[in-house]
Amino acid sequence: MAWWNRNKSEPAQQQESRANLEDATVPISSESLSEALIIAGMSATGIKVNLENAMTVPAVWAAINFISGTLAGLPLHVYEKTEDGREKIDGDLANLLNSAVNEECTSFEWRKYSFERTLSGGRSITYIERNAAKKIIALWPLDPSKVTVKLKDGQKFYSYKPSKGRSDTYAAKDIIDIPFMLKPDRVTALSPVLKHNDTIGLGIAATNYGSRFFNNGGVPPFVLVGNFQSGAAMKRASSDMEEAVLNAAREGRSALAVPAGHEIKPLGADPEKSQLVELKRFVVEEVARIYSLPPNFLQDLTRATFSNVEQQDLHLVKHTIKRWAEQTEQELNLKLFGFSNRKYFVKFNLDGVLRGDLKTRMESYAQGIQNAVLKPNEARALENRADDPEGNYLMIQGATVRLGTQPQTPPDTGE
C-alpha cells in the first residue's frame, strides 16, 4: 500500500516509511535513501561524484580509456557458416563494422565512444539505420543520458529526446544496447562510477588534499598561538601569516618569521602521516577491482615481477577483454541478423591484441604452419601480405614440405 493511503491505525514501525521531508518522492528507508544518494552521486567524503569529476581520478581515467581503446582496436569480422566450417565475408556490413559506421564516424571512434559510455555511465546505445529494403546502411551512437528505456507489453522500447527536436521511439531490434550491469527489472543500467562513488570520492578527496597542501608551499595546516588583545588582532595575524606562507612558497624560501611571544602549532596531519601515498595506491587497487583489471594496466607496478606480469597479460585477455567481446558479439549478432538467423555472425579477433608484439606473432605463425594448423597464405593474410603461389597448402614439422609429398621410407623387412 502506498504511504499516502496507509491506515493511521497501523503500527508506528510500518508508518515510518513516510515521505522524506526534503524530497516527497523518496520514502524514508535505508535502501531508498542510499539509492537517492547514489543517484545524487554523494559519497561518504561529502564530495558529489559525477561522470565528469570521476575522470579526474587517474585510475578511473586509465581504466576506461584502456579497456575502450583495446576493444575499439580489435579486428571485427563477419562470417558465414558453411558446410566446411565458416568463411569470412566482405561487403557493406563488414566495411561498416571495420571502417566507418556512418558518414561522420569511424568504426574505431564508434566502438571507443560506446565502451566509454558503458564503462562510465553504465550503458551505450546505438541506433541501427535501415533502408526501405531493411538493409543496414548506418549505425548512429546516441547519448545514453537522453535515452529512456521502458517496457511495454513485455517488450523494450527506447525513447530518444535530443536537446532540440521531437522525441523518437525505437523498438529493441533497432538498438544495439551494451549495459555494464542491469538491475533485476532488466531495464535500468547500473553505473560503475556512481555505484562506487565512495571509492572514487576518496580518490578525488585525496587529490584535492594533496593539491591544497602543495599549493600552501608544502606547509601543513597550522594555528598561530599567542597573546592576542582582540578578535581583530587575531584575524590580522592570521591573514599576515597566511600571506607570509604564500610569499615564502613563491620565493622558494623555507623559513618563516614568527612574531615574538607567538608559536605555530600544526593542525591535523601532514600527507606523510596521513599516508596519502598509500591511500592513492589503495584507490588504484580498488578501481582495478571495479573494472576487473590487473593493477599493472593502471601503471601500478608495485607488486609486478617478470613472471606475474605475463600472467596478468593472460588474465586481461581471458577474463576482461573476452567478457566484453562476447557480450558485444552476441548483441551484434542478435540485432544485425535477427533472432532466427543461423547463418551469419560477427566475431572479434582477439589476436589483434598482439598487433604491437611482432616477435610473439611470428612465433605463433611458425607454430601454426609447422603443425598443419595454418596455411602460409593464411598467416600472410593476417599480416596484410600478398598470397604466394605455393602458400595454399598445409605443411608438416620437419622438412616443411607440402602435406602428402614427404619421402616414403620402405618398411624394414629385416633382410
N, C-alpha and C positions, 0 to 999 in steps of 0.2 A: 504494500500500500504506500502511495506517495506521502511525503511528510505533511503536505498541506491538507490531506484527508484523514490523518491519523486521529483516532478517537482519544480524547483527553483522558479517558479513564484507563488507558494503557499504562503499564509501569513506566516510571521515570527513565529507567535504563534504555527502554526502547525509544522514548521520546527524544533522547539525546541526539538522534540523527537529524535534528532540525537543521535549517539552512545556516550557512556561515554568515556572520554579520557583515563582512566585507564583500562577499560575493554570494548573492542569494541562490545562485545555481549550484553551489558546491556544498554538499552536506558535510556536517562535522563528523568525520570518521578518519581514523589514521590512514586508511587506504586512499580515500578521496583526497585528503589533504596532501599526502605525498604525491599523488598523481597531479594535483594542481601545482605543486612546487616544481615538479619535473617539467610540466608544460611551460611554466613561467621561467624555467631554466635556473632557478635559485639553488645555489649549492650551499653546503654546510659552512663554507668560509664566508658567506654573505655576498659572494660575487655572483652576479647574474650571468650564467653561461648561455651563449647562443652560438649559432653556427659560424658567426664571423669571428668573435673573440676566441673561440676554441682553437682557431687556426693560429693564434699567437703562441700556442704551446708547441714547441718544435717537434716533439714526439708525435703529436696528432697530425701536424702538417706532413711530416715524413711518412707516417704510416699510410695516410690517404693517398699521397702522391705516388708512393712506391707501388702499392697494390694496383691502383688505377692505371698507372703508366705501364706496368708489367703486362696487365691483361690487354691494354689497348695495343700493345706491340706484338701480340701473338698472331700468327697467321690463322685465318678463319676460312676454312674450305667448305664447299658444297659438294656432297657426294650423292651418287645414285646407286642403290642396291642392285646388283646383278647376280646372275647365276654363279659367277666365279668369285663373288665377294662384293666388292664395292669399286666404284670408278669415280675419280674426281672429275667434275664437270665445270666448264666455264660458261659464261653467259651474263645476262644483265644482272641477275641476283647476286652471282659471285662477285661481279665488279662492284655492286652496291655495297657488299659487306666488307670488301677488301680495299676499295679505292675511295669512293665518295658516296655517302648515303643520300645526299641531295645536292643541289647546285651551289649550296653555300657551305657545306660541312663535309670534311673528310671522314673516312671511317675511323681513323685514329682519334680524331677530335670528338666524334660522337661517342665512342666507347669510353674514352677517358672522362668526358663530362658525365656520362651515365654512371660510371662507377664512383666518381667523386660524390655525386648526389646520394648514391646508395650508402656509401661509407660514412657520410656525414649526417644528412637528414634522414636516412633510413630507407629511401626508395628512389628509383629512377623510372621515368615514364617516357615512352617513345610512341608516337603515332605512326601507324603504317598507312601510307597513301597508296591507293589502288586506282587504276583507271576503270573505264566502263566495262572492260573485258575481265575485271578482277585481277589484273596483273599488277604486281607490286612495282611501283615506279619511284618511290622515295620513302625515306624514314626521317621523321621530324622529332627531335628531342624536345620535350616540354618541361617547363618549370614545375617541379612537383608541388611547390608551395601554392600554385594556382590551380591545382587539380583536386577535386573532391571525388572520393570513391564511395559508391553506395551499392547496396544490394536491393534488387527489385525482383520479386518472384524467384529468389534463389540465384539470380544471375548478377554479375558485376557490371556496373556502368561507371564510366569515368567522365566527369563534367570538368571542362577546362574553361576558365574565365580569365582571359588576358587582361592587362591593365586597361586597355581600350577595346571596345567592340563587344559583340554579344558572346554569350556562353555557348559552347558546343558540347554535346554529349556523345560519347563513343562506346560501342559495345566492347567487351573484353577481347574479342577476336581481332580487334583493330588496334590493340595496345600491347606493347612489349613492356611488361611490368617486372622489375627486378627489385624486390624488397630485401633489406638486411635481415629482418625477422618480423613475423606477423603476430598480432595478438590473436587470442582464441576466436575472435569474430572473423578472422581471415580477410579483413578489410583494412584495418588500421595497422600501419607500419610503425615499428619502434626505431627510434634514432639512437645509434650507439653513442653519439655525443651527448644528447640530453639525458639518456638513461644513466650515464656515468658522469653527471655534472659535478659530483663531489670530487672525483679524481681529477677531472680537468680543471675545476675551480681551484684545487690545491696547486696545480701547476701554474695557473695564472697568478695566484697569490704569491707563490714563491718567486716568480719572475718580477712581479711588481715590488716585492720587498727588497730583492737584490738591487733593482734599479734605483729605488729611493736611497738605499744605503750608499751606493757608489756616487749617486748624484749629490750626496752630502759630503763628498770628499773622503768617503770611507770611514767617517766618524759615526759611531752608533748613536742612537737617540740618547740625550743626556738631560740632566736637570741641574740648574745653577743654584747652589745653596749659599745663602748669605744673610746679612742683616739688612733687609730692605725696610725703609721707613714708610713706604706706602705702596698701594697696589700699582699706581702709575710708575713708580720707580722700578718695581719688579717687571712690569711689562716692557719698559725701555731697556732694561738689562737683558731681558730675553731676546728682544729684537737685535740688540747690539751683538750678542754672542752668536746668534744665527747668521747675521751678516758677516761676522768675523770668520766663521767656519767656511762659508761660501767663498769669501775672498781668499782664504788660505788654500782652498781647493783649486781655485782658478790660477793662483800664482805658484802652485806647486810647493807651498811651504807646509811643513809638518808640525810646527809649533804654534801655540796659541797663548796670548797673554790674558791671564785671568786677574780681574781686579783684586786688590788686597782685601783679605778677610773673607774671600769667597772661595768656593770649591765646586768642582764639576764632578758629578756622580753619574755613572752610566744608568740609562733607563732601559730595561728589557735586556735581551740577549743579542750579542753580535751574530753575524751569519755563521761563524765557525762553531760557536757554542750551540746555536740552534740547528746545527747540522744541515745547513742549506744545500750543500753539495749532495749529501746523501739523500735529502728529500727530493731533489730534482732527478736524481738517478732512480729513486723509487717510482716517481711518476712515469719515467720512461718504461720501466718494467711493467707497470700497470697498463699503460697504453698498448704495449706489446701483447699483453694477455687479452685485451679487448678485441684486438684485430687478429689474434692468433698468428703473431709474427715472432720469429726468433729475434731476440734483442739486437743481435749484430746488424740486422737490416734497418735498425733505427740508429745506427752508428754507435751502439753501446758495446764496446769490445772488452768490458771489464773482466768477464769470465771466458773470453774467447781463447781457444787454443787451436793449433794446427789441425787437430783431429776433430774437435766438436764443430768447427766452422763448416767442414764438409758435411757433417750430419745435419746441421741446420739448413744447409742448402737443400738437402733432400726433404727435410721437414717442410720447407717452404712450398716446394712443388707438390708433394704428396698430400699435405693437409691444409694448405691455404689456397694456392692457385688452382689446384684441381677442384676444390669445392665450388669456387666461383665459376670456373669454366663449365662444370657440369650443370650448374643451375642455369647459366646463360644459354648453353646449348639446348637444353630441354625447353626453355621458354621460347627460343627462336624456332625450334622445330614445330612446336605447337601452333605458334601464331603465324609463322610464314607459310607452313604447308598444310595446316589444318589437323583436326583430331583424327580423321580417317586415313591420313597419309601413312603409307607403309613403304614408300619407295625412295623418298629423298630425305636427307638430313644434313645438318651442318656440324662441324667439329673443329675445335681448336687444335692446332698442332703445338703441343707443349714443348716440342723440340726447339721451338723458337726462342725459349729461354736461353739456349746455348748459342745464340747468334753471335755474341761477343766472345765466345770461347772457341777459337779456331782449333786448338790442339785437341780438345775433347771431341769436337765434331769430326775431325779427320780420323781419330782413333775409332769412333763409333761407326763411321762409314766402312773403314777397313775390316772391322769385325763382322759387319753385316755382309759385305761382299765375299769375304773368305769363307763364310759359313753358309753360303747359299740362301741368305735372307734377303739381301738387296741385289738388284742388278746394277752394274756400274752406271748405266744411264739414269736409273732412279736416284742414285746418290748425286750424280751430276745435276739432275734437275733441281734437287734441293739446294744446290749452290748456284742456281741460275746459269748453268753452263750448257753449251750445245751438246746434243747427243753424239755419241761416237758410233760408227757403223758396227763395231764389234761389241757394243756395250749392252745389248739386249739379251744377254744370256746369263744364267746363274752360274756361279763359279764354285769351286771347292777348295778347301785348305790344302796347301802344299805347292804344287806347280801352278796353281791358279789358272787353270785352263777351263774351257767350256765343259759343263757337266755332261758326261757320257762319252767324252773324247779322250779320257785318260788311257794310257797304255794298259793292256790286259796281260797280266802275268799268268803263264800257263800253270796249271796245278802241278804240285810236286808229286811225282809217281814213285819216288824212292829209288829210281834206277840210276 
